[in-house]
Amino acid sequence: MAETQTLPIQCPNCGTQYQAPVRSIIDVGQSPELRQAFLAGQVNVAVCPKCHQGGLLEVPLVYHDPGAEFLAVYFPPQVNIPEVEKQRMIGELTQGLMRNLPPEQRKGYFFNPRQYINRQSLIDGILGTMGISQEELDRQRKKARLVEQLMVMADDPKGLQMMIKGQDALLDYEFFMILSDMLERSRSVGDEKGLKQLTSLREKLMGMTTWGKRVAKQEAAVASLKEVTTPAQFLDRIMAAEPDEVDAMAVAARPLLDYTFFQGLTARMEASQGAERDRLTKLRDQLLEITQKLDEAARSTVREATDLLKALLQSPNPRSAVRESADEIDDAFLSVLSMNMQEAERQGAQAALQRMKVIYEEIMDLIEEGLPPEVQLLNDLLRAPYPDGTRELLMERQADMTPEVIALMDQLAEDMAQRQDAEGAQTAKRLRDIKAQAVLLV
């Protein structure tokens, strides 16, 4: 059985027939990025190109994590076939996985894969390999059920207020993260109704819960810093803030918390007396502690990014190493990589520079693979030589040139034009020229 295949789908909402890619093998040893994609409900998703309704496709698949020696077969109950046929398909799935692995990686656990008929139980099994305890899973599941219960009252503020009474302690950071994950999952599968309900619920809960109100206050405090134009104004603003607001303002404006700032705060403290002096002393101690934690976190992040870069440079296959370390690559790593590339170029270290360019190119490929298909198409068109290369690509991808793609071209061209620089203007013109070709050819 192939790792991926294309299946015909008929939209249950509007009846449109279309093709959708389906993955039957998930090997996170070969493609680490698939773990998070599967957990987020982004694998085997079909969205109708006409009405944009869609959802998860419940199909048999095998999940493999060689690091945890975890091999699982998911066989959803919707696939109602005789047991003999089911076991035959399970055998095909596991054999398909083994064929893609070198002999030394085929271990004993391959002959006894764990079988799941429930997607949530498979997800629990995967999370267990990541060190997440059953207690944590139960707590998160309880909060996920609470989200679903509250969704019923998303359009009824009074009913919602009654439902959350006595539940305030549960409606914390973790709860809102779960809510946001569910919202993004609805967005990715084209569940417009669920997306609308979850967005409405989040907006209302932000104004009803202790956690939401605290975050709103912090966001307002940070936003108020845009009005600050002098160091003295910044000092006045942070001295008048509440403790929760101070934390958020310090994180947002760390560069302003320099030696001169603390000199000014100390002078104000020493000029005060009694309760005010005690308050300012506590404020100074709070800010010193925050800045120390932020600076240590920044140093730690740079150290980790530097260590990762060294490991990738020493790897015999940097491209594979990049994909295996995809979860660790973030903005900090890209910043460290960029600085090292500049330094290598300055010193004329061409061999190191070329190796870092390979790493950078593979990261860019990973990022692009995670983009929506229409954005990938526009990137391909922008890279193609104009006009012959773009014309040829437009003819090849004629079926993909939907009204939504044309509209996206217009939006991106407008965004590029508003940048008011030469590169933005050039990209905007290129997009408009390609759009003119597309309108004539499609």
C-alpha positions as CSV (number, residue, x, y, z in Angstrom):
1,M,0.0,0.0,0.0
2,A,1.4,3.4,-1.0
3,E,2.4,5.9,1.7
4,T,0.1,8.5,0.1
5,Q,-2.6,8.2,-2.5
6,T,-5.3,10.3,-4.0
7,L,-8.9,9.4,-3.4
8,P,-12.2,10.7,-4.9
9,I,-14.3,12.6,-2.4
10,Q,-17.9,13.8,-2.7
11,C,-18.7,16.8,-0.6
12,P,-21.6,16.0,1.8
13,N,-22.6,19.6,1.8
14,C,-22.9,20.5,-1.9
15,G,-22.2,17.3,-3.7
16,T,-19.1,18.4,-5.5
17,Q,-16.7,15.6,-6.5
18,Y,-13.0,16.3,-6.1
19,Q,-9.7,14.6,-5.4
20,A,-7.9,14.7,-2.0
21,P,-4.5,13.3,-0.9
22,V,-4.6,10.7,1.8
23,R,-1.6,9.6,3.9
24,S,-1.6,6.0,5.1
25,I,1.8,5.9,6.7
26,I,3.1,8.5,9.2
27,D,6.8,7.8,10.1
28,V,8.0,10.6,12.4
29,G,11.5,9.2,12.1
30,Q,11.5,10.2,8.5
31,S,9.3,13.3,8.7
32,P,9.3,14.7,12.3
33,E,7.0,17.5,11.3
34,L,4.1,15.0,10.8
35,R,3.8,14.4,14.5
36,Q,2.5,17.8,15.3
37,A,0.5,18.0,12.1
38,F,-1.3,14.7,13.0
39,L,-1.9,15.9,16.6
40,A,-3.3,19.2,15.3
41,G,-5.8,17.4,13.0
42,Q,-4.0,18.5,9.8
43,V,-3.3,15.1,8.3
44,N,-5.9,13.5,6.0
45,V,-8.1,16.6,5.7
46,A,-10.4,17.3,2.8
47,V,-11.9,20.7,2.0
48,C,-14.4,21.2,-0.8
49,P,-13.0,23.6,-3.4
50,K,-16.5,24.9,-4.1
51,C,-18.2,25.4,-0.7
52,H,-15.1,25.2,1.5
53,Q,-16.7,22.8,3.8
54,G,-14.6,19.8,5.0
55,G,-13.2,17.8,7.8
56,L,-11.0,14.9,8.8
57,L,-11.0,11.8,6.6
58,E,-11.3,8.7,8.8
59,V,-9.0,6.2,6.9
60,P,-6.7,3.4,8.1
61,L,-3.1,4.4,8.8
62,V,0.0,3.3,10.5
63,Y,1.9,5.6,12.8
64,H,5.6,5.0,13.6
65,D,8.0,6.7,16.1
66,P,11.3,4.8,16.0
67,G,12.7,6.9,18.9
68,A,10.0,5.6,21.2
69,E,9.8,2.2,19.5
70,F,6.1,2.9,19.0
71,L,4.2,1.4,16.1
72,A,0.4,1.8,16.0
73,V,-2.2,0.9,13.5
74,Y,-5.4,3.1,13.4
75,F,-8.4,1.4,12.0
76,P,-11.5,3.6,12.4
77,P,-14.8,1.9,13.0
78,Q,-16.3,3.6,10.0
79,V,-14.3,1.2,7.8
80,N,-16.7,-1.7,8.3
81,I,-15.1,-4.7,6.8
82,P,-14.6,-8.4,7.8
83,E,-11.9,-9.1,10.3
84,V,-9.9,-11.2,7.8
85,E,-9.8,-8.2,5.4
86,K,-8.9,-5.9,8.2
87,Q,-5.9,-8.0,9.2
88,R,-4.8,-8.1,5.6
89,M,-4.8,-4.3,5.4
90,I,-3.0,-4.0,8.6
91,G,-0.3,-6.3,7.2
92,E,0.0,-4.3,4.1
93,L,0.3,-1.0,6.1
94,T,3.1,-2.4,8.3
95,Q,4.9,-4.0,5.4
96,G,4.7,-0.8,3.4
97,L,6.4,1.0,6.3
98,M,9.1,-1.7,6.7
99,R,9.9,-1.6,3.0
100,N,11.0,2.1,3.4
101,L,13.3,1.3,6.3
102,P,16.9,-0.2,6.3
103,P,17.1,-3.7,7.7
104,E,18.8,-2.6,10.9
105,Q,15.8,-0.4,11.8
106,R,13.3,-3.3,11.6
107,K,13.0,-4.4,15.2
108,G,10.9,-6.8,17.2
109,Y,8.1,-4.4,18.0
110,F,7.2,-4.3,14.3
111,F,5.6,-7.8,14.7
112,N,3.2,-6.6,17.4
113,P,1.8,-3.2,16.4
114,R,-0.6,-1.5,18.8
115,Q,-4.1,-1.4,17.3
116,Y,-6.5,1.6,17.8
117,I,-10.1,2.0,16.6
118,N,-10.5,5.5,18.3
119,R,-8.5,8.5,17.1
120,Q,-8.4,10.1,20.6
121,S,-6.9,6.9,22.1
122,L,-4.2,6.9,19.4
123,I,-3.5,10.6,20.2
124,D,-3.2,9.7,23.9
125,G,-0.8,6.9,23.0
126,I,1.4,9.4,21.0
127,L,1.3,12.0,23.7
128,G,2.4,9.2,26.2
129,T,5.6,8.7,24.1
130,M,6.3,12.4,24.5
131,G,6.3,12.1,28.3
132,I,2.8,13.5,29.0
133,S,1.3,11.7,32.0
134,Q,-2.2,10.3,32.2
135,E,-3.0,12.9,34.8
136,E,-2.1,15.7,32.4
137,L,-4.1,14.1,29.6
138,D,-7.2,13.7,31.9
139,R,-6.9,17.3,33.0
140,Q,-6.6,18.6,29.4
141,R,-9.5,16.4,28.3
142,K,-11.7,17.8,31.0
143,K,-11.0,21.3,29.8
144,A,-11.6,20.3,26.2
145,R,-15.0,18.9,27.2
146,L,-15.7,22.2,29.0
147,V,-14.9,24.1,25.8
148,E,-17.4,21.9,23.9
149,Q,-20.1,22.5,26.6
150,L,-19.5,26.3,26.6
151,M,-19.8,26.4,22.8
152,V,-23.5,25.7,23.1
153,M,-23.9,29.0,24.9
154,A,-21.5,31.0,22.7
155,D,-24.4,33.2,21.4
156,D,-26.1,33.5,24.8
157,P,-24.0,35.8,27.1
158,K,-26.3,35.3,30.1
159,G,-26.4,31.5,29.7
160,L,-22.6,31.5,29.3
161,Q,-22.2,33.5,32.4
162,M,-24.3,31.0,34.4
163,M,-22.3,28.1,33.0
164,I,-18.9,29.5,33.9
165,K,-20.0,30.3,37.5
166,G,-17.8,28.4,39.8
167,Q,-15.5,27.3,36.9
168,D,-13.2,30.3,36.9
169,A,-10.2,28.4,38.2
170,L,-10.4,26.0,35.3
171,L,-10.6,28.8,32.7
172,D,-6.8,29.5,32.8
173,Y,-3.9,29.7,30.3
174,E,-4.1,26.0,29.5
175,F,-7.9,26.2,28.9
176,F,-7.4,29.1,26.4
177,M,-4.6,27.3,24.7
178,I,-6.9,24.3,24.2
179,L,-9.6,26.6,22.9
180,S,-7.2,28.2,20.5
181,D,-6.0,24.8,19.2
182,M,-9.6,23.7,18.6
183,L,-10.2,27.0,16.8
184,E,-7.2,26.5,14.5
185,R,-8.2,22.9,13.8
186,S,-11.7,24.1,12.7
187,R,-10.0,26.7,10.5
188,S,-7.7,24.1,8.9
189,V,-10.5,21.6,8.1
190,G,-12.9,24.3,6.7
191,D,-15.4,24.0,9.6
192,E,-16.8,27.5,9.2
193,K,-19.6,27.0,11.7
194,G,-17.2,25.7,14.4
195,L,-14.7,28.4,13.7
196,K,-17.4,31.1,14.2
197,Q,-18.6,29.5,17.4
198,L,-15.2,29.1,18.9
199,T,-14.1,32.6,17.9
200,S,-17.2,34.1,19.5
201,L,-16.7,32.0,22.6
202,R,-13.1,33.1,23.1
203,E,-14.0,36.8,22.7
204,K,-16.8,36.5,25.3
205,L,-14.7,34.5,27.8
206,M,-11.9,37.0,27.6
207,G,-14.2,39.5,29.2
208,M,-15.8,37.2,31.7
209,T,-12.9,35.3,33.3
210,T,-10.2,36.3,35.7
211,W,-7.5,35.1,33.3
212,G,-9.0,36.8,30.3
213,K,-9.4,40.1,32.2
214,R,-5.8,40.0,33.4
215,V,-4.6,39.4,29.9
216,A,-6.7,42.2,28.6
217,K,-5.2,44.6,31.2
218,Q,-1.7,43.5,30.3
219,E,-2.4,44.0,26.6
220,A,-3.8,47.5,27.3
221,A,-0.8,48.3,29.4
222,V,1.6,47.2,26.6
223,A,-0.4,49.1,24.0
224,S,-0.2,52.3,26.1
225,L,3.6,52.2,25.7
226,K,3.1,53.3,22.0
227,E,2.3,56.8,23.4
228,V,5.6,57.0,25.3
229,T,8.2,59.2,23.7
230,T,10.8,59.9,26.5
231,P,12.5,57.8,29.2
232,A,10.9,59.9,31.8
233,Q,7.4,59.1,30.4
234,F,8.2,55.4,30.4
235,L,9.3,55.6,34.1
236,D,6.1,57.4,35.0
237,R,4.0,54.8,33.2
238,I,5.6,51.7,34.7
239,M,5.6,53.3,38.2
240,A,1.8,53.7,37.9
241,A,1.2,50.2,36.7
242,E,-0.2,47.3,38.7
243,P,2.1,44.2,39.3
244,D,0.5,42.1,36.5
245,E,0.9,45.0,34.1
246,V,4.5,45.6,35.1
247,D,5.4,42.1,34.1
248,A,3.9,42.5,30.6
249,M,5.4,45.9,30.1
250,A,8.9,44.7,31.1
251,V,8.7,41.8,28.7
252,A,7.5,44.2,25.9
253,A,10.1,46.9,26.6
254,R,13.2,45.1,27.9
255,P,15.7,47.4,26.0
256,L,14.3,50.4,27.9
257,L,15.1,48.8,31.3
258,D,18.7,49.9,31.2
259,Y,21.1,51.3,33.7
260,T,19.7,54.9,33.2
261,F,16.2,53.6,33.9
262,F,17.2,51.9,37.1
263,Q,19.1,55.0,38.2
264,G,15.9,57.1,37.7
265,L,13.8,54.6,39.6
266,T,16.3,54.4,42.5
267,A,16.3,58.2,42.7
268,R,12.5,58.3,42.9
269,M,12.6,55.6,45.5
270,E,15.2,57.4,47.7
271,A,13.2,60.6,47.5
272,S,10.1,59.0,48.8
273,Q,9.1,57.9,52.3
274,G,6.9,55.3,54.1
275,A,4.6,53.1,52.1
276,E,5.5,54.7,48.8
277,R,9.2,54.0,49.4
278,D,8.3,50.4,50.2
279,R,6.2,50.1,47.0
280,L,8.9,51.5,44.8
281,T,11.5,49.2,46.4
282,K,9.3,46.2,45.6
283,L,8.8,47.5,42.1
284,R,12.6,47.8,41.5
285,D,13.1,44.3,42.9
286,Q,10.4,43.0,40.6
287,L,11.9,44.6,37.6
288,L,15.4,43.5,38.4
289,E,14.1,39.9,38.8
290,I,12.2,40.1,35.5
291,T,15.2,41.5,33.5
292,Q,17.5,38.8,35.0
293,K,15.1,36.1,33.9
294,L,14.6,37.5,30.5
295,D,18.4,37.9,29.9
296,E,19.1,34.4,31.1
297,A,16.3,33.0,28.9
298,A,17.7,34.9,25.9
299,R,21.3,33.6,26.6
300,S,19.9,30.1,27.0
301,T,18.0,30.4,23.7
302,V,21.1,31.5,21.9
303,R,23.2,28.7,23.4
304,E,20.6,26.1,22.4
305,A,20.4,27.6,18.9
306,T,24.2,27.6,18.6
307,D,24.5,24.0,19.8
308,L,21.8,23.0,17.3
309,L,23.6,24.8,14.4
310,K,26.9,23.0,15.4
311,A,25.1,19.6,15.4
312,L,23.6,20.3,11.9
313,L,26.9,21.4,10.5
314,Q,28.6,18.3,11.8
315,S,25.9,16.0,10.5
316,P,26.8,13.8,7.4
317,N,23.4,14.7,5.9
318,P,22.5,18.3,7.0
319,R,19.2,18.2,5.0
320,S,17.9,15.1,6.8
321,A,19.2,16.5,10.1
322,V,17.2,19.7,9.6
323,R,14.0,17.7,9.1
324,E,14.7,15.6,12.2
325,S,15.2,18.8,14.2
326,A,12.2,20.7,12.8
327,D,10.6,21.1,16.2
328,E,13.7,23.0,17.5
329,I,14.0,25.4,14.6
330,D,12.5,28.8,15.5
331,D,13.2,32.6,15.0
332,A,16.1,32.5,17.4
333,F,17.8,29.7,15.4
334,L,17.3,31.6,12.2
335,S,18.8,34.7,13.7
336,V,21.9,32.7,14.9
337,L,22.2,31.0,11.5
338,S,22.0,34.4,9.7
339,M,24.7,35.9,12.0
340,N,27.0,32.9,11.4
341,M,26.5,33.1,7.7
342,Q,27.4,36.8,7.7
343,E,30.5,36.1,9.8
344,A,31.6,33.2,7.5
345,E,31.2,35.4,4.5
346,R,33.2,38.2,6.2
347,Q,36.0,35.7,7.0
348,G,35.9,34.1,3.6
349,A,35.1,30.7,5.1
350,Q,33.4,29.4,1.9
351,A,33.0,25.7,2.9
352,A,31.2,26.6,6.2
353,L,29.1,29.2,4.3
354,Q,28.0,26.7,1.7
355,R,27.1,24.2,4.3
356,M,25.0,26.8,6.2
357,K,23.3,27.8,2.9
358,V,22.2,24.1,2.5
359,I,20.7,24.2,6.0
360,Y,19.0,27.5,5.3
361,E,17.5,26.3,2.0
362,E,16.2,23.1,3.6
363,I,14.5,25.2,6.4
364,M,12.9,27.4,3.7
365,D,11.7,24.2,1.9
366,L,10.2,23.0,5.2
367,I,8.4,26.3,5.8
368,E,7.0,26.3,2.3
369,E,5.8,22.8,2.6
370,G,3.6,23.9,5.5
371,L,2.1,26.8,3.5
372,P,-1.4,26.5,2.0
373,P,-1.4,25.1,-1.6
374,E,-2.5,28.4,-3.1
375,V,0.4,30.3,-1.4
376,Q,2.9,27.6,-2.6
377,L,1.5,28.1,-6.1
378,L,2.1,31.9,-6.0
379,N,5.6,31.3,-4.7
380,D,6.3,28.9,-7.7
381,L,4.9,31.6,-10.1
382,L,7.1,34.3,-8.6
383,R,10.2,32.1,-9.0
384,A,9.4,31.2,-12.6
385,P,10.9,33.3,-15.4
386,Y,8.4,35.8,-16.7
387,P,6.7,35.6,-19.2
388,D,7.5,32.2,-20.7
389,G,8.1,30.3,-17.5
390,T,5.0,31.7,-15.8
391,R,2.8,31.0,-18.8
392,E,4.0,27.4,-18.9
393,L,3.3,26.9,-15.2
394,L,-0.1,28.5,-15.5
395,M,-1.0,26.1,-18.2
396,E,0.2,23.1,-16.1
397,R,-1.6,24.3,-13.0
398,Q,-4.7,25.6,-14.8
399,A,-7.1,23.6,-12.5
400,D,-5.5,25.2,-9.4
401,M,-6.1,28.8,-10.7
402,T,-9.4,29.3,-8.8
403,P,-11.1,32.6,-8.1
404,E,-9.6,32.5,-4.6
405,V,-6.1,32.3,-6.0
406,I,-6.7,35.3,-8.3
407,A,-8.1,37.2,-5.3
408,L,-5.1,36.3,-3.2
409,M,-2.9,37.7,-6.0
410,D,-4.7,41.0,-5.8
411,Q,-4.4,41.1,-2.0
412,L,-0.6,40.3,-2.0
413,A,0.0,42.8,-4.8
414,E,-1.7,45.5,-2.8
415,D,0.2,44.5,0.4
416,M,3.5,44.6,-1.5
417,A,2.7,48.0,-3.0
418,Q,2.0,49.5,0.4
419,R,5.6,48.6,1.6
420,Q,6.8,51.6,-0.4
421,D,10.2,50.2,-1.3
422,A,11.7,49.0,-4.5
423,E,11.4,45.3,-3.8
424,G,7.8,45.7,-2.7
425,A,6.9,47.7,-5.9
426,Q,8.7,45.1,-8.1
427,T,6.9,42.2,-6.5
428,A,3.5,44.0,-6.8
429,K,4.1,44.6,-10.5
430,R,5.2,41.0,-11.1
431,L,2.0,39.7,-9.4
432,R,-0.2,42.0,-11.4
433,D,1.6,40.9,-14.6
434,I,1.1,37.2,-13.7
435,K,-2.5,37.8,-12.9
436,A,-3.1,39.3,-16.3
437,Q,-1.6,36.2,-17.8
438,A,-3.8,34.0,-15.6
439,V,-7.0,35.8,-16.6
440,L,-6.2,35.3,-20.3
441,L,-5.1,31.6,-20.0
442,V,-7.5,30.2,-17.4
